[in-house]
Amino acid sequence: MNTPGTADRGLRLTPFRGLRYVPERVGSLAAVTSPPYDVVVRPDGLQHLESADPHNIVRLILPQAGTVDARNAQAAATLEDWLAEGVLAPDDEPSLYVYEQRGDGILQRGVIGALALSGPADGVVLPHEDVMAHVVADRADLMRATAAHLEPLLLTYRSDGDAVTGATAVIERTVDRAPLLATTTEDGFRHRLWAVTDPAERAEIGADLLRHQALIADGHHRWATYLRLQQEHTDPGPWDYGLVLLVDTARYPLRVRAIHRLLHGLPVADALAALAGLFRIREVAGPLPRALDALADAAAEGNAFLLAGDGGFHLVDRPDEALLSRTVPADRPPAWRTLDATVLHSALLDHVWRIPDDPAHIAYIHDTAAAVEQAERHGSTAVLMHPVREELVRDLARQGVTMPRKSTSFGPKPATGLVLRSLKLG
């Protein structure tokens, strides 16, 4: 994405002294990493990560205690203990970090740094999803307590073409050097990290990024948290920057996957009964991959959802036009009004099922099989979604139109725990 206007309105990425695990103090780097906080499937995934290593990063990003204040105090104390014990240590000098992931047929490379914060009106960092106030408040409490950015957001930009210049040139030179760290996580992805400390190379990256704007691919709530905490700290300083990974998707395309809904306390039979006459409902054969193929075929023609939780799969499509006219807001572009997530939230959750969008009633789950398994275990309904095209996401973001919350899942996401940013280090 090229930035409109003058160059000083582009992406301003600055180096920082990264906090990193000291390999000699942990069992393995893979054992202390985690997916981003909102991808961890709870409680099973959380318990698995906690048992993987006593220093797993999940103890910082998802601390466990009886109250919110106790959880955040525990995370802050744990971070201080790990620094004092030498489990985590800051790098000697400020750096930008080149980060590479390989796995499942994907090669992703980008640059991690501290990005100058800007609001949506500035047109530099573009959100494409709405956020939930309680999640922003939760992340803000944790960031205040720890005075740290514990995991980088995933932002994307698009370079001008195939020319190997600017940030791309620095990345390609850097990956031929010995990395700071290399590890393979449980999902089979291989991760490598390098520090870019040379002032000339950092300037080369910085000058290139100033010409671009970025799309928030993953981390809307954390970006909103950065902005909230910036407003609380009126003096210029480290709170004016946020930890991000910037990936050029013209060179390294991301995958876009759906985020599924788990509707607590709503049995599949009740969900289907309420949809009778409003959608076409068909039972489709499993196993899950086959049922998802049926969802993809239906989604190519219009709005479609796959309901699961009773041991079967139920394809729901062809919504009643009168229902959509009555429930979907008409003051948005057609591309927004026809999104599956728009129809799900405006028509189904708000009007048909009358389910509030809060954690007591809805869980957002990235892993399809986990959504089905949890629905079957608890007698609930999993609503499986089909992913949105990246081009549509970018087009709506450029128009300043945000999609319903948790509409997309870009990936692969950066592993949490490879590099952290302390606000106390400046």
Stockholm file with secondary structure:
# STOCKHOLM 1.0

chainA/1-426         MNTPGTADRGLRLTPFRGLRYVPERVGSLAAVTSPPYDVVVRPDGLQHLESADPHNIVRLILPQAGTVDARNAQAAATLEDWLAEGVLAPDDEPSLYVYEQRGDGILQRGVIGALALSGPADGVVLPHEDVMAHVVADRADLMRATAAHLEPLLLTYRSDGDAVTGATAVIERTVDRAPLLATTTEDGFRHRLWAVTDPAERAEIGADLLRHQALIADGHHRWATYLRLQQEHTDPGPWDYGLVLLVDTARYPLRVRAIHRLLHGLPVADALAALAGLFRIREVAGPLPRALDALADAAAEGNAFLLAGDGGFHLVDRPDEALLSRTVPADRPPAWRTLDATVLHSALLDHVWRIPDDPAHIAYIHDTAAAVEQAERHGSTAVLMHPVREELVRDLARQGVTMPRKSTSFGPKPATGLVLRSLKLG
#=GR chainA/1-426 SS CBCSSCGGGSCCEECBCEEEECGGGSSCHHHHCBCCTTTSCTTHHHHHHHHHCTTCTHHHHSCCCSSHHHHHHHHHHHHHHHHHHTSEEECSSCBEEEEEEEETTEEEEEEEEEEECCCGGGTSEECCBCCCHHHHHHHHHHHHHHTEECSCEEEEECCSSSCCCHHHHHHHHHTTSCCSEEEECTTSCEEEEEEECCHHHHHHHHHHHTTBCEEEEECHHHHHHHHHHHHHCCSSSGGGEEEEEEEETTTSCCEEECCEEEETTCCHHHHHHHHBTTBEEEEECCSHHHHHHHHHHHHTTSCEEEEESSSSEEEEECCCHHHHHHHSCSSSCHHHHTCHHHHIIIIIIIIISCCCSSTTTEEEESCHHHHHHHHHHHTCEEEECCCCCHHHHHHHHHTTCCBCTTCCEEESCCCBTSCEEEGGGC
#=GC SS_cons         CBCSSCGGGSCCEECBCEEEECGGGSSCHHHHCBCCTTTSCTTHHHHHHHHHCTTCTHHHHSCCCSSHHHHHHHHHHHHHHHHHHTSEEECSSCBEEEEEEEETTEEEEEEEEEEECCCGGGTSEECCBCCCHHHHHHHHHHHHHHTEECSCEEEEECCSSSCCCHHHHHHHHHTTSCCSEEEECTTSCEEEEEEECCHHHHHHHHHHHTTBCEEEEECHHHHHHHHHHHHHCCSSSGGGEEEEEEEETTTSCCEEECCEEEETTCCHHHHHHHHBTTBEEEEECCSHHHHHHHHHHHHTTSCEEEEESSSSEEEEECCCHHHHHHHSCSSSCHHHHTCHHHHIIIIIIIIISCCCSSTTTEEEESCHHHHHHHHHHHTCEEEECCCCCHHHHHHHHHTTCCBCTTCCEEESCCCBTSCEEEGGGC
//
